Amino acid sequence: MRVLGTVILGLIILCVEVYLGVQSFYPQALQQEQADVVQGILENKKTIVDELSEQELAWLAQNKVIQVGVDANFYPLETFNERGQYTGIGGDYLRLLSSMTGMDFAVQRQQDWATVEELAQLKRIDLFMALAKTERRAEYLLFAEPYVNLPGMIMVPRTNTASNLTLDDLKGKKLAVVKNYYWDDYVAANYPDIVLVPARDTISAMQMVTNGEADAVIDYEFNLNEKIQVAGIYQLHTVGQIPSEFGHSVAVRTDLPELFSIMDKALAQITPEERKSIADSWLNKAKPAGNERRLQWYFFFFTQAVLLILLLISFVKSLARKAAIAKAKEIRAHMA
């Protein structure tokens, strides 16, 4: 009976593990289907083509496809889903702009953010959907009104017991930042005494801190929290929050004033209530954990499942053996 009790307990643990795994890696399976916020907004929108000037219409006729630069690892502002589709808050705005203007957009997915900005400077990218304004970027980009403004966050190793730190407290320290991100520009312009350590992406910047290559990391709060969940980096903790001077908005190259004017007219048709509903639909949505943690879950789940199956086989064999012994005793009793 002890073996049976162990098998039942193992099955209960396995069921709980399956539920928690689905909740972490496939949250959409346990959530009620959400209404399509963008589709609801579009029901009350009409095309803005009639509002465009002759110059803007002429520009549209000569420019069939607009190249869009995005950050593939910037959830929930912008990301790609499991089908490779561009989604997130920026993705929702792109759907709105496409429907309201009739324009075709081609999303360019690159390996890192620095490459995306380089392509824009080379005039191979026309438009950004989720970009924060900095002095450096303003030299070659025009920025629309921000549609969301989210704070930054400073994180340090858990061995560092400091709290309520500001950037002033990091003078002379090594601070990991994603190269060409807003915080890279912001710290360089306002805190020259901080030693910046550039990284290709947020996870790499966090790993620099865990590996001792930097004293702290700064990035947007939503981005750091998401990367903790995705990559399972739990060796860091938050010691300070930094307000962002500029929110995220649509940005267009300065040499494309007609495109900027068209985007600005379309964005002006999106009400503050509609902007809030788009942001809330993503900021309040559960994000599936990343591949690293998913693989760990698969390993432990299948290992436990195999062990449970072996235990069950052993239990069945034990019952069969006991039944055989009992049968043999019964036969011997009849023969006697």
Secondary structure, DSSP 4 states (H G I P E B T S, - for coil): -HHHHHHHHHHHHHHHHHHHHHHHH-GGGGSPPPP-HHHHHHTT----GGGS-HHHHHHHHH--EEEEE--TEETTTEEE-TTS-EESHHHHHHHHHHHHH--EEEEE--SSHHHHHHHHHTTS--EEEEEE--HHHHTTEEE---SB---EEEEEETT----S--GGGGTTSEEEEETTSHHHHHHHHH-TTSEEEEESSHHHHHHHHHTTS-SEEEEEHHHHHHHHHHH---SEEEEEEE--SS-EEEEEETT-HHHHHHHHHHHTTS-HHHHHHHHHHHHTS-----HHHHHHHHHHHHHHHHHHHHHHHHHHHHHHHHHHHHHHHHHHHHH-
